[in-house]
Amino acid sequence: MERLIDVVGRPWVDQQLMCAAAFQGQLVCMNSMNGQLAWTAKVDAVTGPVSDSQLVYIVDDQSYVHAFNRLNGREAWVNRDLEYRTVSAPIRIGATVAVADFEGYITMMNPHNGAVIARTRVDGAVRAPTAQFGYGAVFQTVEGEVAYVLQEPLED
């Protein structure tokens, strides 16, 4: 990891995987127990990664949201719907993956295919890191609003 420069956002660490992103570089994931490289993926990230049990999510410099397979690093899907909207780092909200943009829209996506399934709006751009809380997440805007967003479970 000492050779990874220009680290973007907060690295993701859990009991199995540690992932970090570099601006105009790549997403690097290693085994968090022994430090061995698990996989890398070319992506011009502007946020740190976040992960669940199956995928690692990250946002690139065009505000595309990418999902990579945790086991092998293969890209599972890309959502291009929010192009150039200055999208925040992804966060899991219930059974969805959510991002916020420069106009205050919070977009929730299906984590299996990246499809947009819900959208809500707060009073301004979300610049502060989003915090998970219970089955939802807390978003803070540049206007000072603090909003708790909860997503109902997805139906199969």
C-alpha positions in Angstrom: 0.0 0.0 0.0 2.9 2.4 0.4 3.1 2.7 -3.4 -0.5 3.8 -3.8 -0.5 7.6 -4.1 -3.2 10.2 -4.3 -5.6 8.1 -2.2 -9.2 9.3 -2.7 -11.7 9.3 0.1 -11.8 6.9 3.0 -10.5 3.3 2.5 -13.0 0.5 3.1 -11.9 -2.1 5.6 -13.8 -5.1 7.0 -12.7 -8.5 8.3 -11.9 -9.9 4.8 -11.0 -7.0 2.5 -9.3 -3.6 2.5 -10.0 -1.4 -0.5 -8.6 2.1 -1.4 -8.9 4.2 -4.5 -6.4 6.6 -6.2 -7.3 9.6 -8.3 -6.8 8.8 -12.0 -5.6 5.4 -11.0 -7.1 2.3 -9.8 -9.2 0.6 -7.1 -6.9 -1.7 -5.1 -8.3 -4.4 -2.8 -6.2 -6.6 -0.5 -6.8 -9.3 2.0 -7.2 -7.4 5.3 -5.7 -10.3 7.3 -2.4 -10.8 5.5 -2.1 -7.8 3.2 -1.9 -9.8 0.0 -3.2 -8.1 -3.1 -6.7 -9.6 -3.9 -7.3 -7.6 -7.1 -7.1 -4.2 -8.8 -9.5 -2.4 -11.2 -8.9 0.6 -13.4 -11.2 3.4 -12.4 -10.6 7.2 -12.1 -12.2 7.4 -8.7 -13.2 10.6 -6.9 -14.6 8.9 -3.8 -13.5 6.2 -1.5 -15.1 2.7 -2.0 -17.8 1.1 0.1 -18.7 -2.6 0.1 -21.3 -5.1 1.1 -21.0 -8.9 1.1 -20.9 -9.2 -2.7 -19.8 -6.0 -4.4 -17.5 -3.0 -4.0 -19.0 0.3 -5.1 -17.2 3.5 -6.1 -17.8 6.7 -8.1 -15.6 7.9 -10.9 -14.7 11.4 -12.2 -17.8 11.5 -14.5 -20.1 10.6 -11.6 -20.6 7.0 -12.9 -21.3 4.6 -10.1 -19.4 1.3 -10.5 -19.9 -2.0 -8.8 -17.1 -4.6 -8.7 -17.3 -8.3 -7.6 -15.6 -8.6 -4.2 -14.0 -11.9 -5.0 -12.4 -11.2 -8.4 -12.7 -7.5 -9.1 -14.7 -7.9 -12.3 -17.0 -5.1 -13.0 -20.6 -6.2 -12.2 -22.4 -3.0 -13.5 -22.0 0.7 -14.2 -24.7 3.3 -13.7 -24.3 6.4 -16.0 -27.6 8.1 -15.1 -25.9 10.7 -12.9 -23.2 11.8 -15.3 -21.4 15.1 -14.2 -23.7 15.6 -11.1 -20.8 15.6 -8.7 -22.0 12.4 -7.0 -21.0 11.7 -3.4 -19.4 8.5 -2.1 -21.9 5.5 -2.2 -23.5 4.3 1.0 -25.7 1.3 1.7 -29.2 2.2 2.8 -31.3 -0.8 3.7 -31.3 -3.0 0.6 -30.1 -0.2 -1.7 -26.9 1.7 -2.7 -27.4 5.5 -2.4 -25.5 8.5 -3.6 -26.2 12.3 -3.3 -25.5 15.0 -5.9 -24.7 18.7 -6.2 -28.4 19.6 -6.3 -29.3 17.6 -3.2 -30.9 14.6 -5.0 -30.4 11.4 -3.2 -30.6 8.5 -5.6 -31.1 4.9 -4.5 -30.0 2.1 -6.8 -30.6 -1.7 -6.8 -27.3 -3.2 -5.7 -27.7 -6.2 -8.0 -27.9 -4.2 -11.3 -27.5 -0.5 -10.6 -31.0 0.4 -11.7 -32.4 3.6 -10.1 -35.3 2.6 -7.9 -36.0 5.7 -5.8 -35.0 9.4 -5.5 -35.6 12.0 -2.9 -34.3 15.6 -2.4 -32.8 17.6 0.4 -32.2 21.3 0.5 -28.7 21.5 -1.0 -25.5 19.7 -2.1 -24.3 16.9 0.1 -20.6 17.4 0.8 -20.1 16.0 4.3 -19.5 12.2 4.5 -22.8 10.3 4.9 -23.2 8.2 8.0 -25.0 4.9 8.3 -27.5 4.8 11.2 -29.7 1.8 11.8 -31.4 0.8 8.5 -30.9 4.2 7.0 -28.3 7.0 6.6 -27.8 10.6 7.7 -27.1 13.2 5.0 -25.9 16.7 5.8 -26.2 19.5 3.2 -24.1 22.6 2.6 -27.3 24.5 3.6 -27.2 23.0 7.1 -30.0 20.5 6.7 -29.5 17.1 8.3 -31.8 14.4 6.9 -32.3 10.8 7.9 -33.2 8.6 4.9 -34.7 5.2 5.2 -35.3 2.8 2.3 -38.0 0.1 2.4 -36.7 -3.4 1.5 -36.6 -4.4 -2.2 -39.2 -6.9 -3.4 -37.9 -9.9 -5.3 
